[in-house]
Amino acid sequence: MTATPAAAPLLEARGLSFRRQDEPVFAPMDFQLHAGELALVEGDNGSGKTTLLRMLAGLLHVGEGELRWRGAPLQRDATAGDILFLGHQLGLKADFSPRENLRVAASLHGCRDGTNAASVLARIGLRGYEDEPVRRLSAGQKKRAALARLLLLPATLWLLDEPYANLDRIGIALVNELLERHTDAGGAAMVTSHGTVSFHGGEPRRIRMHG
Ligand SMILES: Nc1ncnc2c1ncn2[C@@H]1O[C@H](COP(=O)(O)OP(=O)(O)OP(=O)(O)O)[C@@H](O)[C@H]1O
């Protein structure tokens, strides 16, 4: 992770909006996210939470407004590897094993210091499934295989769309622990969830979607 100027938010949105067929998906938004912060993105079904995260991840073009990263206009080339998106579609190759999927991800963005695929797969609860094709895993195990990227890759900002979906109680607690450790270490995260987020690392920032 590179150093951030003391006062500059990690991420800042100014008048950000998105249009489909010329209709705004959500009203223009302003928000800031600082290093060490967790933000919960809240809103009803269809209010634009996934759209917002996909836009922040660079998967959708910014409609109107501005995105700033570490105090300067966000340049996609400069943030590649620093922003990690985990969406409803998990981005796993079904014929590859969890280990092979991690290898592909790490070949693009490198690994956190002191981590490797075997250790993060054990940590995420996939010991014994490291070399199983992903298509043979359960929904929760697939989710864990995708979440393993959070432990392996050196991203600063995590964009997590429904990270608790399909997880059991232990998996949910694990996600909360990963979020706490990440924010404690100066990372940041934006999370959508229709369930209760029992995050113990202080009061999260709340970003409310309005149509
Ligand atoms: N690929 C698409 N093509 C056209 N419209 C879309 C597409 N994806 C989403 N939308 C529309 O954009 C709006 C916002 O959708 P989005 O998925 O961002 O909402 P959400 O808040 O994440 O919903 P949910 O809580 O149901 O996951 C919805 O009205 C939806 O119908």
The ligand as an ORCA input file, in Angstrom:
! r2SCAN-3c Opt
* xyz 0 1
  N     -27.553     -4.942    -16.889
  C     -28.567     -4.105    -16.660
  N     -29.249     -3.585    -17.685
  C     -30.267     -2.712    -17.488
  N     -30.674     -2.301    -16.273
  C     -30.028     -2.781    -15.225
  C     -28.945     -3.715    -15.347
  N     -28.470     -3.992    -14.115
  C     -29.238     -3.305    -13.244
  N     -30.156     -2.576    -13.906
  C     -31.150     -1.677    -13.300
  O     -30.437     -0.688    -12.553
  C     -31.094     -0.429    -11.322
  C     -30.106     -0.616    -10.182
  O     -29.706     -1.972    -10.114
  P     -28.630     -2.482     -9.063
  O     -28.346     -3.918     -9.371
  O     -27.495     -1.538     -9.039
  O     -29.445     -2.349     -7.692
  P     -29.119     -2.904     -6.228
  O     -29.367     -1.786     -5.283
  O     -27.767     -3.505     -6.197
  O     -30.229     -4.027     -6.055
  P     -30.310     -5.348     -5.148
  O     -30.505     -4.888     -3.726
  O     -31.533     -6.008     -5.687
  O     -29.066     -6.159     -5.369
  C     -32.301     -1.361    -11.264
  O     -33.442     -0.610    -11.605
  C     -32.037     -2.396    -12.316
  O     -33.226     -2.819    -12.931
*
